[in-house]
Amino acid sequence: MAGRTQGAQLDPQCQKEGPLGFSSWVEVDLSALEHNLQTAASRTAASILPILKSDAYGHGAPVVAAFLRGRGCSTLGVSGVEEALDILRWIRADIILLTPPLPSQLPLVVQHGLTATVTTSNLARELNDWAKRSGKRITVHIKVDTGLGRLGAAPQDVPELARLIINASHLKLGGVFTHFSAAARSRRFTLKQLHQLLSLQAELRSGSDLRRVLWHAANSAAFITLPASHLDVVRLGTLLYGQAPLALDGSWNLAQTWQFKTCIIQVRVLPPGHTVGYGLGYRTTRPTRVGVIPVGYSHGLELEPQSSPWRQIKQAAARALIQGSPVFHGSTPLAILGRVSMGLTCLDISGTDLDVGDTVTVHMRRTVVSRQIPRLYYVQGKLKCIFWNHQLFSPQGRRISLKGLF
Ligand SMILES: Cc1ncc(COP(=O)(O)O)c(C=O)c1O
């Protein structure tokens, strides 16, 4: 898989008009995901907890969950109960919630046997009550705030919270963890956070038998920068999905897992002096071949409409000077003309042979690409399944189930 940065090698018939007639779609290369998983596994003795929050970082949580489970990841991490249920609708899996559930969600936590993050004694007591009523034992992890200032119990409150959980009739303390705030930027701060967690570990271990409690802290950035933080479990998202949270040395070879593709739906040649898009945002200076793609800010492109002319100028300058265009034909960037609108964007395709039905690639923030866009899953370059409209399809368009697929 060396040097694989352009995503899956796809079935040729998918390249022109779009698979199954979709006008836009996301291609997820599951073999690339597996490659990244193996790359991470080869660099640590810790267990890997794949993080599937935000619809598996835009890759589609149900299929990614089924695939990773099939590749030996027995436990998966998500943010909250809704995300867990989204996966459990499709497959059975052990799921850790990385944020504390609301009191009103505790019955669901118990019903589905989710592993809950707990940050307060009240929540631990309430969860124990609900678990008792159902005659179940629920595993919990304590989240400690060692500096991020977001979620978590204060370190000095953790020993008491841990004792409460250990002594609760229907809870099991499964883990204690923290989350780093600047692992890509500040080694000093990250080490301080880690040491705080480790001193809690020493303190708690001296009072109780915690041999089966998992300690975890590392996200992708810490995984790379601070191997000492790997502990029992590493919680990896970004890295598994082929993105580096910081510059990597040449020993790394992450594979690209995600690509957004769309088809050109109309081509016209506009004469010089013709305006393009809302707000007279662009005026042609020469005969210009304009290709329109059915993608706009509602799908995640540039996130919001540019309201003021000043912002448009800044955006255009940023595009020209810094980022270039996010739309590519092969490796050639295609300039966006005028404003990105809700569901359409105009491209300058002068000098190319692009035509209606041809495919271009759009770089977008993966986590904001709407779920209405179908996800196409490839294994070793072959289309394996399609997730669209809350349903799973075979490459031939038949409804299928995830059971036994991977
Ligand atoms: C608590 C927690 N752990 C781990 C991760 C994974 O982080 P990364 O994507 O940097 O690997 C996240 C993601 O936001 C998180 O919230």
The ligand as an SDF file (V2000), in Angstrom:
LIG
                    3D

 16 16  0  0  0  0  0  0  0  0999 V2000
  -12.3180   11.4460   24.5310 C   0  0  0  0  0  0  0  0  0  0  0  0
  -11.7380   11.2570   23.1720 C   0  0  0  0  0  0  0  0  0  0  0  0
  -10.7730   10.3590   23.0040 N   0  0  0  0  0  0  0  0  0  0  0  0
  -10.2090   10.1320   21.8020 C   0  0  0  0  0  0  0  0  0  0  0  0
  -10.5990   10.8450   20.6800 C   0  0  0  0  0  0  0  0  0  0  0  0
   -9.9250   10.5700   19.3660 C   0  0  0  0  0  0  0  0  0  0  0  0
   -9.1270   11.6470   19.0230 O   0  0  0  0  0  0  0  0  0  0  0  0
   -8.2710   11.6240   17.6670 P   0  0  0  0  0  0  0  0  0  0  0  0
   -9.2350   11.7840   16.5570 O   0  0  0  0  0  0  0  0  0  0  0  0
   -7.3670   12.7730   17.8220 O   0  0  0  0  0  0  0  0  0  0  0  0
   -7.5630   10.3270   17.6230 O   0  0  0  0  0  0  0  0  0  0  0  0
  -11.5900   11.8030   20.8220 C   0  0  0  0  0  0  0  0  0  0  0  0
  -12.0060   12.5820   19.6510 C   0  0  0  0  0  0  0  0  0  0  0  0
  -12.3870   13.6880   19.6660 O   0  0  0  0  0  0  0  0  0  0  0  0
  -12.1810   12.0180   22.0880 C   0  0  0  0  0  0  0  0  0  0  0  0
  -13.1390   12.9270   22.2650 O   0  0  0  0  0  0  0  0  0  0  0  0
  1  2  1  0
  2  3  1  0
  2 15  2  0
  3  4  2  0
  4  5  1  0
  5  6  1  0
  5 12  2  0
  6  7  1  0
  7  8  1  0
  8  9  2  0
  8 10  1  0
  8 11  1  0
 12 13  1  0
 12 15  1  0
 13 14  2  0
 15 16  1  0
M  END
$$$$
